[in-house]
Amino acid sequence: MTTPAFSDLNLCPELLSGLEKLGYTQPTPIQAKAIPLVLKGEDLLAEAQTGTGKTASFALPIIEKLSKTPPQQNYRQVRALVLAPTRELAIQVADNTLEYGRAVGMRVMSIYGGVRLDNQIRKLKRGADILVATPGRLLDLLQQKVINLDHLEFLVLDEADRMLDLGFIDPIQKIMDYAAEPRQTLLFTATADESIEVLADFYLNNPQKIKVSPRNSTAKQVKQIAYGVDNSDKSEILSYLIQEEKWGQTLVFARTKKRVDELVQYLNKEDIYAAAIHGDKTQRERERMFKEFLSGELHVLVATDVAARGLDIEALPYVVNYDLPNVPEAYVHRIGRTGRAGESGEAISLVAPAERDFLKRIEQLIKQKIRLRPVPRIENGKRIEIEDFADRPMKKRPAKGKKQVKREQIEAYQPDTSKRAIRPGLFKK
Ligand code: AMP
């Protein structure tokens, strides 16, 4: 089957031009499959992971359908609800949905726990067409009658497997009791096991089942490596690896604009041609850097997550997490930039002791363990793994008076083996 173009998918011209502005040239496989089904009015049980473009696969057809029947009154009632397991995902989905719906004036709002209720209540009073929420906070607001779901037309359970893992079955069931029917319900999950089947049996009406393989199979094509390091040694270690292992083009992610700039300065001093992209750079500067990087002129591009959006590059050999993202999904997005199209790639993370928890959450998300190792010594371009953690890995610049990495700091994390929070039987009312 040839991949359709966005223009084959019956989306309105406003949405199509919005996608063009975002630089989306072609639908991803999940989008090609899901968009026509949602437009037709089907319920959906979709197996797709983060990074496959799943947000647009439900947001675009929902926006398309909502825009065809604009709300009658000025005050916007919630007509589509997306439930997401975490605050980070809720924010990300709301941000993306807002982008997709901007051209047709869609109002999108997110609510999640951990922030003051009164602010969210004030925001909600302004009304929203599409609400993205974590289950606990939404239930709270429903019970307080701050919000109602009487006009709901679409309900999306995003990352349903994670919501079950996090024990959200109870609030989800209660939320469902508030949600108007008939409605179209879409369930997205990275894994489909028995408890997902039961959830689908309960809440989906004759769903169409679709499945796509991850955009980037983390296990197969990308070698994931994590080095246990001290934060203060990161720039030196990165420069060492790039030079001694003779890395090809490398995309580096750092957490803040300041860290991006400082790293670029350091690498330039080390005679590595590196440049920065982040939110303080103008659009023109960013485009110029993207172009230089895509053409192969620029050796190392250092970026924040937001700035690197839209950088689609084939078969990049190295992606570096100079800082681990605190949102685990961002890790999957970042390393999805390497090992494309059957090429092999390496994703290298420099993990400071304070980032161990982030690594743990990433491992839980990708359901894979990433062994934390000491920085290797490089001899003739080859990695010599150092078994003795007390040995300094730096050959060129032995660090004077710097703290040694402690063995216990870089012991591998043991994944949580606890069982799912829900068992199928629990659904019986
Ligand atoms: P998601 O799986 O929804 O989290 O999307 C993963 C990333 O892919 C996001 O950064 C989107 O902006 C991007 N994306 C989604 N659809 C497309 C597309 N058709 N073309 C290019 N990028 C896309």
Residues whose N, C-alpha, C, O or C-beta is under 5 A from the ligand:
A	BS01	AMP	G23 Y24 T25 Q26 P27 T28 Q49 T50 G51 T52 G53 K54 T55 A56
